[in-house]
Amino acid sequence: MVSKIPILLKNFCLSTFFCAVLFGLLPFCGYADDFAAEVTQAEITLQGDQYVVSADISYQLSKKAKNALQNGVPLFWDLQIKLLQHRDNFWDKTLVDTAIRYRLQYHALLNMYRVRNEGDGEVYNFSTLSAALELMSAVRDFRLIERAQLEPQKQMVCAVKVSFDRDALPLPLRPIAYIDPQWYLSSDWTLWPLKK
């Protein structure tokens, strides 16, 4: 008679291992919702003959992102803005695809946070992290497209997304940033129709 003890022991060890992995990863995955970027409000308005975008964004940094920032690591976000023309028989046509890139860095010697708009080179200094994030959180009257460039009868959709650039992190941090949810600091796409 063949003994079933080794098989039972093997199954027990495997199930114990999988339970340990599962319960070990639950705390790792459980705090993923506590931080990220989120587009809380967005709108397009017509100013003169130009459509402009305004948006409010909420940035919630994880503990690891804050620690890296305090140690001099710059963090980069891209605010992506797209204007799409709906087409029934083909993929939507992209009329505008642009981005605003922000660099956030802490300078320990000066005890200040610096936000740089990488597009126009403007630099802003703040004494607190919340003040620095507040500047990045408000996009006002960003010029999108001229009214004359739009076909009046076509349906248009605007899309906004905040993307955290993990590839801009220092090389030793990058592999960790791709597997650790504390570095998932991007938002989903927010879509809304353009009203002409």
N, C-alpha and C positions, 0 to 999 in steps of 0.2 A: 504494500500500500504506500502510495506516494504521500509524503507529508505536505500539508498545506500551510504549515507555519511560515516557511520562507516567503511564500506568495503573499500571505496575509500581512507579514511584517513589511514586505516591500510596498504593498498597497497602503498600509498605515503610514509608512515613511513618506510616500509620495503625497498623500492627502495632507499630512502634517506640514510638509514643505509648501504645498500650494496655499494652505490656510495662512501660514506664516507670511508668505509673499503677499497674499491678498490683504491681510490685516496690516502688514507693514506698509503697503502702498496707500491704504485708505487715508491715513493722516497726510501723506504726501500729496494726494489729489484733493483732499477736502477743503483746502484753503484757497483753491484756484479762483473762487468767485469773489474773494475779498479785495481784489485789486485788478485793475485793467483800465483802459480808457473807454469812455462811452460818449457818443454824440447824444446829448440830451435835448437839443433843439436845433433846428436848421430851417432856413427859409431863403427864397430867392425873391428879390424885389426889383422893380424897374425904376431906375433913376435916370431921368432924361431918356437917352436912347441906349442905355447900357443896363444889362442885367447884372446884379451884384448878389453875392452870397454872404449871409451872416450865419454864424453857428456858435453854439455853446457846447463845450466839451468838459467832461469830468475826468481828471487824471487821478488815479489811486495807485500810488507806488507800493510795492511789496517791501518787506523788511530787507530782503537781499538787495533790491534795487537802491533803497535808501543808504544801506551800508556801503555799497559800491560808490555811490555818489559822494558820500562823506569822505571817501578815500581818494577822491580826485578823478574817478572814472566819469567821462562825459557820457550822457545818455541822449540819444537822438530819436525823434519822432517825425514822421511824415504825415501831414494832413492831406490826404488825397481827395481831389474834387473832380468829378466827372459829370459831363452833360451828355445824355444819351437820347437819340431820336428813335422812337419805337418804329419797327418795321414788321409787318405781318409775315412776310415770306422769307425773311433773312434775319441774321443776328442784328440786334440793335446797333445803330451807327453811332460811333463815338464822335461827338462834335468838339468836346473840350476834355482834355486829360491833363491836369496840372497838379502841383503839390506845393505846400508850404512846409519847409523843413526847419525844425527847431533843434537847437543844441542846448542842453541844460548841463551846467557844470558848477561844482562847488569849489571855491578857492579858500583853502584853510587859512592862509596867511592874512587875507583880508576879511575872513569870516563873512563871506557873501556868496550868494547864488547869482550866476550869470546866465541869461537866456540870450541866445544869438539866433536871429532869423538868417539862415544860411543863404536865402535867396537875395535879400537886399543888403545883407551885412550889418543890419542894425543890432546894437547890443544894449541890453538892459540889465541893471544890477539891482539886487534885492537883498534885504537882510534876513528874510525868512523863505523857506521852501514854499510855503502856501502862497506867498505873494508872487513868487516866480511862476508857479503853476497857474495862478489866476491869470497872468498875462497870456500864457499859452492857451488858456481855456476860452478866450473870447476872440472870435474872428469877426470883424465888422467890415461890411461893404467891400468885400474882395471882388474885384472886377472879373466877370466871367465871360460874357459874350455880348456883342452888339445886337440890338433888336433886329436890324436889317439882315443879319446873317441867318435868321430863323425862318423856316417856312411856316406861315400862319396856321395852316390846316393840320400840321403834323403834331403828334403827341411827344412831349419831351419829359424826361425824367432826370432829376439830379441825384447824384450819389456822393456821399461823404463817408470817409473811413479814416481812422487814425491808426497808423502802423508803427509799432516800435521796431527800430532797426537793430536786431541782434547781431547782424554782421559788422556793425560799427563798434562793438565791444572789443576790448583787448583780446588778443588771440587765446590766452589761457582760459578766459571766461566763456568763450563761444560754445564749446561742446556742452558745458553745463547749462547754458542758457537755452539750448534746444531741447533739453529733456526735463528741466525743472520748471514747473508751472508758475513759480514766482517770477519768471521772466516773460510770461505771456501777458504783455502790457498793451496789446492792440485792441481795437474795437471791431465790431462787425460793421458791415455796410449799412448806412441809413439812406433810404430811398424816399423821394417824394416827388409828385408831379410839378412841373413848371406851369404856372397859370399865366396865360398871356393876356 
